[in-house]
Amino acid sequence: MGKKDWYRVDPGIVEGRMSPAEVRDIIDGKFEMIPKTKEHIKVDQDRCIGDACAICASCCPSGSFEMVDGKAYWKYGMTHCLECGICQYVCSVAAIDWSYPEAGTGVILKWS
């Protein structure tokens, strides 16, 4: 086994050197998503301090958040969210309302 073979993901994702768009490109095809029927994450735009923080966008392992007009949006979550919940825990102003997706919907990881 080579030196880098033990990595399950590109270290650039973990170290935050990749943009959310680059992360989405890498994880495409790595999991199956049973279509969600309603959003399980909502961002309160009135509470969000956006560009002054942007921790949710930089911590999201699936690149589901994007900063739009200075605010965080859960733009790609219905198709890319890995349901880890880190966005809720890192939000310093409690602007993210997170819940599990409806039963029978969401991510199914493909371990290969």
N, C-alpha and C positions, 0 to 999 in steps of 0.2 A: 504494500500500500504506500502510495506516494505521500509526501509531506502534507499536501492540501486535500487529499482524498477524504479525510475525516469530516470535512465541513458538510453540513446538510444544506446550508444556504450560502450564498455569496457573502463573504464577510463585510462587504460594502453596505449591505442592508443593515446588519447589526451595528456597524460603526457609524451609521448615519451619513455616509458619503454619497448616497443615491437620492435622486429626487423621487417623489411619490410616483411619477409616471414611469420611471425606470423600474421601480419595485413592482408596479402592476404588470409590466411587460415580463418580468422574471417569473412571477408567480402564476401567470396564465397557464392553465393546463395542469397545475399541480394539485388542484382540488376540484371537486364537483360541487356545484351549488344547486341545491333544490330551491327553486324560486321562492323568495319570501313574498308574502302577500301584503305586509305593511312594514314600514320602517321601524326598526327596533332601537334606533339611536336618533335622538333629536338634539340639535344645538339651539340653545336659547340665544338668538342674535342680540338681544338687549343686554344680556350679561356678558357675552363673549367680548374679550378685550383684543381679540384678533392678532394683528401683526405685533402688538406689544408683547405677546406671549408666543403663540403658534406652537405650543408644546404638543398639542394633540396631533397636528400635521407632521411634526418631526418624529414623534414616537410611534405612530401607527405603523405596525409591521406590514400592512397590506397596501398602504398608500391611499386609503379610502377618503382621507380628508384633503381638501385643497383650500388655500387661502384665496378668497374672491372678494375684491373690493375691500380688503383689509379685515375680513371676517372669516372664521373657519366654517366650512361647509362639508357635510358628510356626503360628498358628491358621488363617490363610487362604491358606497357601502352596500347597496343592494346586490351588487355582483362580486365584490371583492372582500368584504369584511370577514375577517377570520374569527370574529366573536370573542376576542380575548379580553375585552373590557378595559384595556389600559388607558384608553382615551378618557374614560370617566375618572380614573384614579389620578391622572396627571393634571387634570383641569383645575387650576388654582382658584377659579371663581365659580365653580360648580355650574357651568353653563351646559354641561352635557348630561342628558337624561338617557341612561342605558338600561336596556332590559334584554332578556333572551328573546330570540326570534320565536315566532309561533311554532308549536310542536309540529314536527314533521317537515320543517323548512330549515334552510341554512346550509352550512358548510359540511362537507364530507371530505376529509383529507385523503389523498392518495399517497401512501407511503411506498416509495420505490427507490 
